[in-house]
């Protein structure tokens, strides 16, 4: 690969990354406005009165800041989704899925589909690459004097 090709690929990656981030920020701003509108409608229907401007700004800000990696809400959701996926990998029967925390139940079908696909990829990787990596892992994980059982990693 010559310098021009590397430059072109790098420029594409930077513009793609930045456009994705800009799209995410824009989508979160739009989502914040939509949520705010729904909250206002719910308050008017149930006689809750007007939502103070400070609360409106706070709600918009909390939603629009979800794009940041260190956002506490995003971190919590990521931890719970990763925990769910890990539980799906460790679980036995495909019919019995791990319990989801209440807010994540709204996206339960999508998470189950993601977990199933993730499990298939992990199983495929174990099947295909297990025989290659098993001796390497045994060497790294087992003390030199310990006997090897010859068990298959799959």
C-alpha positions as CSV (number, residue, x, y, z in Angstrom):
1,X,0.0,0.0,0.0
2,X,1.5,3.3,-1.0
3,X,1.3,6.6,0.9
4,X,-1.6,7.9,-1.1
5,X,-3.7,4.8,-0.5
6,X,-3.0,4.9,3.2
7,X,-4.0,8.6,3.3
8,X,-7.2,7.9,1.4
9,X,-8.1,5.0,3.8
10,X,-7.3,7.1,6.8
11,X,-9.4,10.0,5.5
12,X,-12.3,7.6,4.9
13,X,-12.0,6.2,8.4
14,X,-11.9,9.6,10.0
15,X,-14.8,10.9,8.0
16,X,-16.9,7.7,8.6
17,X,-16.2,7.9,12.3
18,X,-17.0,11.6,12.6
19,X,-20.1,11.2,10.5
20,X,-21.3,8.4,12.7
21,X,-20.6,10.4,15.8
22,X,-22.4,13.5,14.3
23,X,-25.3,11.3,13.3
24,X,-25.5,9.9,16.8
25,X,-25.4,13.3,18.4
26,X,-28.1,14.6,16.0
27,X,-30.3,11.5,16.7
28,X,-30.0,12.0,20.4
29,X,-30.9,15.6,20.1
30,X,-34.0,14.7,18.1
31,X,-34.8,11.9,20.7
32,X,-34.5,14.4,23.5
33,X,-37.0,16.7,21.8
34,X,-39.4,13.8,21.2
35,X,-39.2,12.6,24.8
36,X,-39.7,16.2,26.0
37,X,-42.8,16.5,23.9
38,X,-44.2,13.3,25.2
39,X,-43.5,14.3,28.8
40,X,-45.3,17.7,28.2
41,X,-48.3,15.9,26.6
42,X,-48.5,13.4,29.6
43,X,-48.3,16.3,32.0
44,X,-51.1,18.1,30.3
45,X,-53.3,15.0,30.1
46,X,-52.9,14.2,33.7
47,X,-53.1,17.8,35.0
48,X,-49.5,18.0,36.1
49,X,-48.9,21.6,35.1
50,X,-46.1,23.1,33.1
51,X,-42.6,21.5,33.2
52,X,-40.1,24.2,34.3
53,X,-37.6,25.3,31.7
54,X,-34.7,24.1,34.0
55,X,-36.2,20.6,34.0
56,X,-36.7,20.7,30.2
57,X,-33.1,21.7,29.7
58,X,-31.9,19.0,32.2
59,X,-33.9,16.3,30.3
60,X,-32.6,17.4,26.9
61,X,-29.0,17.5,28.3
62,X,-29.2,14.0,29.9
63,X,-30.4,12.5,26.6
64,X,-28.0,14.4,24.3
65,X,-25.0,13.4,26.5
66,X,-25.6,9.7,26.0
67,X,-23.1,9.6,23.1
68,X,-20.1,10.1,25.5
69,X,-18.3,6.9,26.5
70,X,-18.1,8.0,30.2
71,X,-21.8,8.8,30.6
72,X,-23.1,7.1,33.7
73,X,-26.4,6.0,32.1
74,X,-24.6,4.6,29.1
75,X,-22.1,2.8,31.2
76,X,-24.9,1.2,33.3
77,X,-26.8,0.1,30.2
78,X,-23.6,-1.3,28.7
79,X,-22.8,-3.3,31.9
80,X,-26.3,-4.7,32.0
81,X,-26.3,-5.7,28.3
82,X,-22.9,-7.3,28.6
83,X,-24.1,-9.1,31.7
84,X,-27.1,-10.4,29.8
85,X,-25.0,-11.6,26.9
86,X,-22.5,-13.3,29.2
87,X,-25.4,-15.0,31.0
88,X,-26.7,-16.2,27.6
89,X,-23.3,-17.7,26.8
90,X,-23.1,-19.4,30.1
91,X,-26.7,-20.5,30.2
92,X,-27.9,-24.0,29.2
93,X,-31.1,-24.2,27.4
94,X,-32.0,-21.7,24.6
95,X,-35.6,-21.7,25.8
96,X,-34.6,-20.3,29.2
97,X,-33.1,-16.9,28.8
98,X,-31.6,-14.9,31.7
99,X,-33.7,-12.3,33.4
100,X,-33.4,-8.7,32.2
101,X,-33.5,-5.7,34.4
102,X,-36.8,-3.9,33.9
103,X,-35.7,-1.0,31.6
104,X,-34.0,-3.5,29.2
105,X,-37.2,-5.6,28.9
106,X,-38.4,-3.0,26.4
107,X,-35.7,-4.2,24.0
108,X,-35.9,-7.9,25.1
109,X,-36.5,-9.4,21.6
110,X,-33.6,-7.4,20.1
111,X,-31.3,-8.4,22.9
112,X,-32.3,-12.1,22.6
113,X,-31.6,-12.0,18.9
114,X,-28.2,-10.3,19.5
115,X,-27.4,-12.9,22.2
116,X,-28.3,-15.8,20.0
117,X,-26.2,-14.5,17.1
118,X,-23.3,-13.8,19.5
119,X,-23.6,-17.3,20.9
120,X,-23.4,-18.8,17.4
121,X,-20.3,-16.8,16.6
122,X,-18.6,-17.9,19.8
123,X,-19.6,-21.5,19.2
124,X,-18.3,-21.3,15.6
125,X,-15.0,-19.7,16.8
126,X,-14.5,-22.5,19.4
127,X,-15.2,-25.2,16.8
128,X,-13.0,-23.8,14.1
129,X,-10.1,-22.2,16.1
130,X,-10.3,-24.3,19.3
131,X,-8.0,-27.0,18.1
132,X,-5.4,-24.4,17.2
133,X,-5.6,-22.3,20.4
134,X,-6.1,-25.2,22.9
135,X,-2.4,-26.1,23.1
136,X,-1.3,-22.5,23.4
137,X,-3.8,-21.8,26.1
138,X,-2.9,-25.0,28.0
139,X,0.8,-23.9,27.9
140,X,-0.1,-20.5,29.2
141,X,-2.6,-21.5,31.8
142,X,-1.3,-24.8,33.2
143,X,1.9,-24.9,35.3
144,X,4.6,-26.8,33.5
145,X,4.5,-29.8,35.8
146,X,0.8,-30.4,35.6
147,X,-0.5,-33.2,33.5
148,X,-2.6,-32.5,30.5
149,X,-5.9,-34.2,30.2
150,X,-6.3,-34.1,26.5
151,X,-9.8,-32.7,26.8
152,X,-11.2,-30.9,23.8
153,X,-12.0,-27.3,24.4
154,X,-15.2,-27.5,22.5
